[in-house]
C-alpha cells in the first residue's frame, strides 16, 4: 500500500509501486490464462517453490469502512493507495473520492 504525504509519493513509494506493478502484471497474466481454461503445466509447477506445512489464514489489511444510506456497513477491498488530505483512495477495484470522515476516523 502506498500512502501519499502532502500529495506526493515518497521516494521509497516509487520502488514499492514498481514491485506492485510487476507482481500485478504476473497475476493478471496468470488469471487470464485460468479464465481461458489454461492450468499451470507440470513443467511450470516443477519450477515453483514448494511450501510445506501450510495452512490457510486471514490477514488484516487496510480497508475503508462506511455506512450506506440504509444504515448497512460497507467495506472496500484492501487499499492499494490513499491520500486522506487529497481526498481519494484506490482499492483493488476502483478509485474513490473521500467525503467527510467519521468523527473518530483514523487518518
Order of alpha helices (4+ residues) and beta strands (2+ residues): beta-alpha-alpha-beta-beta-beta-beta-beta
